[in-house]
Amino acid sequence: MSSTAKDGVMETVKTVFWALVIAGTFRTLLFQPFWIPSGSMKDTLLIGDFLFVNKMAYGYSRYSCPFSACPISGRIFASEPERGDVVVFRHPGTGADFIKRLVGLPGDTVQMKDGVLYLNGQMVPQEDGGTFEEIMEPQGSQGNLPRCANEPVGMGGTCISERKVETLPNGVRHDVLNLGNTAADNTPVFSVPAGHYFFMGDNRDNSQDSRFPVSVGGVGMLPAEYLIGRADRIMFSSAGKSLFYFWTWRSDRFFKAVE
């Protein structure tokens, strides 16, 4: 191999190396890509939404790195999340990345009564938001079927959920869905310990969240070190099994703020 060819190979290797370093740094310290795999956050987030998670929002822990590889004890550059934030975190049991809405802060009490959220003994107000409708068909790469309040619904039929607009104590307004009466609509009073947070999905009857212990697939009271970042904006959205199915792209959701 000539000297010129060797120099060309080395330059290519250097370029690839530094590209990987920059990409790794970007993913570790700044933003992490995240696909929405399930319907637990409908209608705020839909299956097939793609977003970047702001990892600077709350500081960093060992879970900020892929494979939990950051050599960090506790959190550094920590900043407290705000009630109503949509947060990506590491599940303390399975190690998978989850996304839910933060409703309970350290020191809060949280309870559900007849499908309505109570914080510190006060009912969180809801107002009618009409209905959320979608087609009964496989969704996303996993082919999940939606759950409906008007079940049974045949394939191709209209799946309907009751929608409410909830206003949290700090003024954050967001949609919540209701599929009917479930056991999780009435809970005991949960007390959020110091350094922990209470999360719920916006699709309240279709979410394994802090109402359920880790031992049965829930989240429980999540320690702060498991926080990864805040979901701020949907960058891309596809309703199909593959993002290459351009006819299933939801262009109305491109660059949409997460509220």
C-alpha positions as CSV (number, residue, x, y, z in Angstrom):
1,M,0.0,0.0,0.0
2,S,1.4,3.4,-0.9
3,S,2.1,6.1,1.6
4,T,-0.7,8.2,0.2
5,A,-3.2,5.3,0.5
6,K,-2.1,4.6,4.1
7,D,-2.6,8.3,4.9
8,G,-6.1,8.1,3.4
9,V,-7.0,5.1,5.5
10,M,-5.7,6.7,8.7
11,E,-7.7,9.9,8.0
12,T,-10.8,7.8,7.5
13,V,-10.2,5.9,10.8
14,K,-9.7,9.2,12.6
15,T,-12.8,10.7,11.1
16,V,-14.9,7.7,12.2
17,F,-13.3,7.7,15.7
18,W,-14.1,11.3,16.3
19,A,-17.5,11.0,14.9
20,L,-18.3,8.2,17.4
21,V,-16.8,10.3,20.2
22,I,-18.9,13.3,19.3
23,A,-22.1,11.1,18.9
24,G,-21.4,9.4,22.2
25,T,-20.9,12.7,24.0
26,F,-24.0,14.1,22.5
27,R,-26.1,11.1,23.6
28,T,-24.5,10.9,27.1
29,L,-24.6,14.6,28.0
30,L,-27.1,16.4,25.9
31,F,-29.9,14.5,24.2
32,Q,-31.1,10.9,24.0
33,P,-33.4,9.7,21.2
34,F,-36.5,7.9,22.4
35,W,-39.3,6.1,20.6
36,I,-42.7,5.8,22.2
37,P,-43.4,2.0,22.3
38,S,-46.7,1.9,24.2
39,G,-50.0,3.7,24.7
40,S,-49.6,4.7,28.4
41,M,-49.1,8.4,27.6
42,K,-51.9,8.9,25.1
43,D,-53.0,11.3,23.9
44,T,-50.0,13.4,24.8
45,L,-47.7,10.9,23.2
46,L,-48.7,8.3,20.6
47,I,-47.1,5.0,19.7
48,G,-44.5,5.8,17.1
49,D,-43.7,9.4,18.3
50,F,-39.9,10.0,18.2
51,L,-38.4,12.6,20.5
52,F,-35.1,13.7,21.9
53,V,-34.8,13.7,25.7
54,N,-33.2,16.7,27.3
55,K,-30.6,15.1,29.6
56,M,-29.3,18.5,30.9
57,A,-32.6,19.2,32.6
58,Y,-32.0,17.4,35.8
59,G,-28.3,16.7,35.9
60,Y,-26.6,13.4,35.6
61,S,-26.3,10.0,37.4
62,R,-24.9,6.7,36.3
63,Y,-28.1,6.0,34.4
64,S,-27.3,8.9,32.1
65,C,-24.9,6.7,30.2
66,P,-25.8,3.7,28.0
67,F,-25.7,0.5,30.0
68,S,-25.7,2.6,33.3
69,A,-21.9,3.0,32.8
70,C,-21.3,6.5,34.0
71,P,-18.9,6.4,37.0
72,I,-21.2,8.7,39.1
73,S,-22.4,8.3,42.6
74,G,-25.8,10.1,43.2
75,R,-26.5,13.0,40.8
76,I,-24.2,15.8,39.7
77,F,-25.3,19.3,38.4
78,A,-28.7,18.2,39.8
79,S,-31.8,20.3,39.2
80,E,-35.2,19.5,40.6
81,P,-37.9,18.4,38.1
82,E,-41.2,20.3,38.1
83,R,-44.6,18.8,38.6
84,G,-46.2,18.1,35.3
85,D,-42.9,17.4,33.5
86,V,-42.9,14.4,31.1
87,V,-39.9,12.5,32.2
88,V,-37.8,9.6,30.8
89,F,-36.3,7.4,33.6
90,R,-34.7,4.1,34.1
91,H,-37.1,1.4,35.5
92,P,-35.6,0.3,38.8
93,G,-36.7,-3.3,38.2
94,T,-36.2,-4.1,34.5
95,G,-33.6,-1.5,33.6
96,A,-35.8,-0.4,30.6
97,D,-36.4,3.3,29.9
98,F,-39.9,4.5,30.8
99,I,-41.7,7.7,30.1
100,K,-44.4,9.1,32.4
101,R,-45.7,12.4,33.8
102,L,-44.4,13.6,37.2
103,V,-47.4,14.3,39.5
104,G,-46.0,13.8,43.0
105,L,-43.0,15.6,44.5
106,P,-41.0,14.7,47.7
107,G,-43.2,15.2,50.7
108,D,-46.5,15.0,48.8
109,T,-49.4,12.6,49.4
110,V,-51.0,11.2,46.3
111,Q,-54.3,9.3,45.9
112,M,-56.8,8.3,43.3
113,K,-60.5,8.4,44.1
114,D,-63.0,7.3,41.5
115,G,-60.5,8.1,38.8
116,V,-59.7,11.6,40.0
117,L,-56.2,12.6,41.3
118,Y,-55.8,14.0,44.8
119,L,-52.6,15.8,45.8
120,N,-52.0,16.6,49.5
121,G,-55.7,15.9,50.2
122,Q,-56.9,18.3,47.5
123,M,-58.8,17.2,44.3
124,V,-56.9,18.1,41.1
125,P,-59.6,19.8,38.9
126,Q,-60.6,18.2,35.6
127,E,-62.8,19.6,32.9
128,D,-64.4,17.9,30.0
129,G,-62.1,17.4,27.0
130,G,-64.5,15.5,24.7
131,T,-63.3,12.1,23.4
132,F,-60.1,10.7,22.0
133,E,-60.7,8.5,18.9
134,E,-58.4,6.2,17.0
135,I,-58.8,3.3,14.6
136,M,-58.7,-0.3,16.0
137,E,-55.6,-1.5,14.2
138,P,-52.1,-2.7,15.1
139,Q,-49.9,0.3,16.1
140,G,-46.1,0.7,15.9
141,S,-43.4,-1.9,15.4
142,Q,-44.9,-4.1,18.1
143,G,-48.3,-4.2,16.5
144,N,-50.1,-3.3,19.8
145,L,-53.9,-2.9,19.6
146,P,-55.4,0.1,21.4
147,R,-57.7,-0.3,24.4
148,C,-61.1,1.3,24.2
149,A,-63.9,2.5,26.5
150,N,-66.4,1.3,23.9
151,E,-65.1,-2.3,23.7
152,P,-65.6,-4.6,21.9
153,V,-64.5,-2.9,18.8
154,G,-63.8,-4.8,15.6
155,M,-60.7,-4.3,13.4
156,G,-61.1,-1.0,11.5
157,G,-63.7,0.3,13.9
158,T,-63.4,3.5,16.0
159,C,-61.9,3.1,19.4
160,I,-63.1,5.8,21.8
161,S,-61.8,7.0,25.2
162,E,-63.2,9.7,27.5
163,R,-60.8,12.7,27.7
164,K,-60.4,15.1,30.5
165,V,-58.2,18.2,30.9
166,E,-56.4,18.1,34.2
167,T,-54.9,21.2,35.8
168,L,-52.1,20.5,38.3
169,P,-51.4,22.8,41.3
170,N,-48.7,24.7,39.4
171,G,-50.9,25.4,36.5
172,V,-49.7,22.7,34.1
173,R,-52.7,21.6,32.0
174,H,-52.7,18.2,30.2
175,D,-55.1,15.6,28.8
176,V,-55.9,12.4,30.6
177,L,-57.8,9.5,29.2
178,N,-60.4,7.2,30.9
179,L,-61.3,3.8,29.8
180,G,-63.8,3.0,32.6
181,N,-63.8,1.8,36.2
182,T,-60.6,-0.1,37.1
183,A,-59.0,-1.1,40.4
184,A,-56.3,1.6,40.0
185,D,-59.0,4.3,40.0
186,N,-59.2,4.0,43.8
187,T,-55.9,3.7,45.7
188,P,-54.6,4.2,49.2
189,V,-52.8,7.4,50.1
190,F,-49.2,7.3,48.9
191,S,-46.7,9.4,50.8
192,V,-43.7,10.4,48.6
193,P,-40.4,10.1,50.5
194,A,-37.6,12.6,50.3
195,G,-35.5,12.2,47.2
196,H,-38.3,10.2,45.4
197,Y,-41.0,11.0,42.8
198,F,-44.4,9.7,41.9
199,F,-45.2,9.2,38.2
200,M,-48.4,8.4,36.3
201,G,-49.3,7.8,32.7
202,D,-51.8,10.2,31.0
203,N,-53.7,7.1,29.8
204,R,-54.6,6.4,33.4
205,D,-56.3,3.0,32.9
206,N,-53.5,1.7,30.6
207,S,-50.3,2.5,32.6
208,Q,-48.1,0.6,34.9
209,D,-46.8,3.5,37.0
210,S,-46.1,4.6,40.6
211,R,-49.5,3.3,41.7
212,F,-48.0,-0.2,41.4
213,P,-45.0,-1.6,43.1
214,V,-41.9,-2.6,41.2
215,S,-42.5,-6.3,42.1
216,V,-45.6,-6.4,39.8
217,G,-44.1,-4.3,36.9
218,G,-45.0,-0.9,38.3
219,V,-42.6,2.0,39.1
220,G,-43.2,2.5,42.8
221,M,-41.7,5.6,44.4
222,L,-38.8,6.4,42.0
223,P,-35.5,7.5,43.5
224,A,-34.0,10.7,41.9
225,E,-30.9,8.9,40.6
226,Y,-33.1,7.0,38.0
227,L,-34.1,10.2,36.2
228,I,-32.7,10.5,32.7
229,G,-34.2,13.7,31.2
230,R,-37.2,15.7,30.2
231,A,-39.2,15.2,27.0
232,D,-39.7,18.6,25.4
233,R,-40.6,18.2,21.8
234,I,-41.7,15.5,19.3
235,M,-39.4,15.5,16.4
236,F,-41.1,12.9,14.2
237,S,-44.1,10.6,14.3
238,S,-45.1,7.5,12.3
239,A,-48.2,5.4,12.9
240,G,-46.9,2.4,10.9
241,K,-44.8,-0.6,11.7
242,S,-41.7,1.0,10.1
243,L,-40.6,4.6,9.8
244,F,-40.0,3.9,6.1
245,Y,-43.8,3.6,5.6
246,F,-44.0,7.2,4.7
247,W,-47.7,7.0,4.1
248,T,-48.2,6.5,7.8
249,W,-46.2,9.6,8.9
250,R,-48.1,12.0,11.1
251,S,-46.7,15.3,9.8
252,D,-49.0,17.3,12.2
253,R,-47.0,16.0,15.1
254,F,-43.5,16.9,13.7
255,F,-41.8,19.3,16.0
256,K,-44.8,19.4,18.4
257,A,-44.1,20.6,21.9
258,V,-44.8,18.0,24.7
259,E,-47.3,19.6,27.1
